[in-house]
Amino acid sequence: MHSRRTTQWFNVGAAVLAVGASTAAAVIGERPATLARQRGPRDAPAAVEPLRTAEGKLALADATGTLVPLAPFERIVSGSPLADPLLLELCAPTQVVAFSARAPLSRDAYRFAGKPSLDPTRRVEHLLELRPDLVLVNSLGDTTWIQQLRSAGVVVFDLGHMLGVESFLRNVSAIGWLVGRPEAARELAASFRSRLEAIARHLPAASRRGALYVGVHGNELYGGTRGSSYHDVLRYAGLDDVAARAYQGWPSYDPEALLTLDPEVVVTQLGMRAALCGRAELGRLRACGERGSVLEIDAQLLSDAGLGMLEAAERIHDLAYPAAASP
């Protein structure tokens, strides 16, 4: 299999940013359309634009609608696995004082060596000791710790949920503005999208194999389809996500549901083919037969809703269409 070397790791979505822009408009009395320009799906890359407040300052609305004034941030903390590699790409090393708690566990952990890593949801006091002037987070639940940081005078930008390619590219754009390198962020996003779109450009729709992502966790079977990074990875890999016709997000499956979908290809974590096809009720899946395929991919790469989506799509494409892979 031809291997490709790409930048790695780990979703503000369009709808979330639209809400944020509308909220900001209500605050400062301008029309939402003047605050954040949302590019359509045919424009590349997806981007956000700063707004100008009533005081004449530039600001970005985060996923919660909170306005964050643009400033020369020099002590940035990442509380987001998605933001970790983006800061490496877009910032000077001296600008970043800490990475997320997931950084040392990533596949390319060596890139984050020399800087502390922390979980801001549990170590607020530790984070404050670093004297950050900007903290990037993906809040997924309790936001009490975010309020604690803001009450202490720390600027926090909430990137929102990690949903897939479009939301990731908007996050790239937002981080680019926040760190003072919007053009570099635009180039990074454009290259990322261009390479994704090139992976299966040669495959006509009629030639694309039906596929499904299934995560195996003990006896539980979980999916990832329309509205998730798993769906985007399958689509850019040149596969037809059969679950997208009936499901959205991250469904749980029972054997009957999987047999009804009966994809030709199943994408799952490394070592999970036996756990899936070895179950008596699932042995009849086409993917488990001679003409099907169960593609096993590193679980960390599969769950990456950021830069790693490119490498995941490339690997899956090469496994799903080995005859088309370069020698």
Protein Blocks (a to p, Z undefined) as FASTA:
>chain_A
ZZddddeeijddfklmmmmmmmmmmmnopafklmoccddfkbccddddddddfkopacdd
dfkopacdddddfbdcdfbfklmmmmmmmmcfklpgbdcfklmmmmklmlmgoiacddfk
lmmmlmmmnopabdcdddfbdfklmmmmmmnopacddebjafbjmlmmmmmmmmmmmnop
aklmmmmmmmmmmmmmmmmmmpcfklpccddddddehjaccdddehiaklmmmmmnopac
fklmmgghjadddfklmmmnopabdcddehilmmmmmpmklmmpmklmmklccddddfkl
mmpcblmlmmmmmmmmmmmmmmlpcZZ
